[in-house]
Amino acid sequence: MQDVRQEGQLIQGLAVIETTESDNVLRWDGEMLYVEHDVYHNGQLVHRKYRRRVTADVARTLLTTVAKAS
């Protein structure tokens, strides 16, 4: 199921409304923990499967949770 960010965000320099869609699945490529997003400008797809890094705080919390479960 896709999570659609309906409100969008105005990007001043480009004069477009940016919205994203994501399945909110955490992925690990061996170096980076990320969530994939499809990025739209004014409703037109401009980037498929853009990798948005997970913040350091989220990564630490996940590491703590996984460590406790082991």
C-alpha positions as CSV (number, residue, x, y, z in Angstrom):
1,M,0.0,0.0,0.0
2,Q,1.3,3.4,-1.0
3,D,1.5,6.3,1.5
4,V,0.7,9.5,-0.4
5,R,1.7,12.8,1.0
6,Q,-1.3,14.9,-0.3
7,E,-0.3,18.4,1.0
8,G,2.9,18.7,-1.1
9,Q,5.6,21.2,-0.6
10,L,6.3,24.3,-2.7
11,I,9.8,24.4,-4.0
12,Q,10.4,28.2,-4.6
13,G,13.4,27.9,-7.0
14,L,11.5,25.6,-9.3
15,A,8.0,27.0,-8.8
16,V,6.5,23.5,-8.4
17,I,4.6,21.6,-5.8
18,E,6.5,18.5,-4.8
19,T,4.6,15.4,-3.5
20,T,6.0,12.0,-2.8
21,E,4.7,8.4,-2.5
22,S,6.3,5.7,-0.5
23,D,5.6,2.1,0.6
24,N,7.4,3.0,3.8
25,V,9.6,-0.1,3.7
26,L,13.1,0.2,5.3
27,R,15.8,-1.0,3.0
28,W,19.5,-1.7,3.5
29,D,22.0,-1.8,0.6
30,G,25.0,-2.7,2.8
31,E,25.9,0.9,3.4
32,M,22.8,3.0,3.7
33,L,19.4,2.5,5.5
34,Y,16.7,4.2,3.3
35,V,13.1,4.4,2.2
36,E,12.2,4.6,-1.5
37,H,10.0,7.4,-2.7
38,D,8.5,8.4,-6.0
39,V,8.8,12.1,-6.4
40,Y,6.3,14.2,-8.3
41,H,6.4,17.9,-9.4
42,N,3.0,19.3,-10.1
43,G,1.6,15.7,-10.4
44,Q,4.2,14.6,-12.9
45,L,6.7,11.8,-11.9
46,V,10.2,13.2,-11.9
47,H,12.1,10.5,-9.9
48,R,11.2,6.9,-9.4
49,K,12.5,5.0,-6.3
50,Y,14.4,8.0,-4.9
51,R,16.4,6.8,-1.9
52,R,15.8,9.0,1.2
53,R,18.2,8.3,4.0
54,V,16.8,7.4,7.4
55,T,17.9,9.8,10.0
56,A,20.6,8.9,12.5
57,D,18.1,8.9,15.4
58,V,15.8,6.5,13.6
59,A,18.7,4.2,12.7
60,R,19.9,4.2,16.4
61,T,16.5,3.4,17.6
62,L,16.1,0.5,15.1
63,L,19.6,-0.8,16.1
64,T,18.6,-0.8,19.8
65,T,15.3,-2.5,19.1
66,V,17.0,-5.3,17.0
67,A,19.7,-5.7,19.6
68,K,17.2,-6.2,22.3
69,A,15.3,-8.8,20.2
70,S,18.4,-10.9,19.6
